[in-house]
Amino acid sequence: MAAVGVAAVAAAGTEAPALGSGLGYRPPFRADLFANRSRVDFLEIIADHYFDAPKEKLAELDLLRAHFPIVAHGLDLSVGSAEGIDSAYLEKFARLIERIDPPWWSEHLCFTRAGGVDIGHLAALPYTQEAIDVVARNVETVRARISAPLLLENITTVVRVPGAEMDEPEFLTRALDATGCGWLCDVANLYTNAVNQRVDIDATFERWPWERLVQIHYAGGRWRDGVLIDSHDAATSEAVWALYDRIVARAPAKGVILERDERLPIFAELLDEVARARATMRDCGRWP
């Protein structure tokens, strides 16, 4: 497992192409996107939107791929499920990856199914060695079917799961070590957890696995009943931008993606965020 892990990290990290600053694709802004192709370096698609898709949806995918580099992001692989990977879901994902041939693809470090039940959200894993062992077994199953490099993303959780044997930076580092995956660092998630769990980012910053970072997500959220929610429905906050700038200066980011799912603004506002993210990449020598 260790030898496979080292090779996989190399493929997902230092050998991965630099893709620049892009957008999470959403159909409502397709026309605006094509009118501004030169201002978006690459796209991230939600993989699940193209499973069992009608021919019109697949034609949309082919159109996007003809004009932009594309990576895929999954929602329901459930790499943390003790019952293992759903073979039917994995096969759909594999066929999509074969169709678009991305330089990498990503999923969340979490579970979405338990006891055969789809729980409907990204559920946090306990920060234990047992959970890491489960993830490693599941990633091995996935890698036997999909050879493209897999990145795992840190998620938000309002409360820590009881029984933790380590904190989040150590858990993530050890999970990436065990699986050989690269890291999709969601800056908004990292910041949101720090705020809600009252963690000092400065004190833990150097303990995150920055050498494994390949891609970044950033997004805006909102407050609800005293809790910061990763809602993807607002502009990125200055606090998240500050953390983003620090991370890009520290880690070898190959591509950064703005996520916006609700309350879509005029497209020019999304382009402004994409340009701001690209400027930091250039300032830090991550993009030409």
DARA-V901668 format. One record per helix or strand. SS is the DSSP state (~ for helix, > for strand). FROM is the first residue (numbers start at 1). TO is the last residue. Records with the same first field share a line. If there is no record, write none. Layout:
# DARA-V901668
SS = FROM-TO, FROM-TO
This chain:
# DARA-V901668
~ = 2-12, 27-35, 37-39, 47-50, 55-67, 87-100, 129-145, 168-179, 187-196, 201-207, 210-212, 238-250, 267-283
> = 20-24, 42-46, 69-73, 105-108, 111-114, 117-123, 150-153, 182-186, 213-218, 222-224, 227-229, 255-258
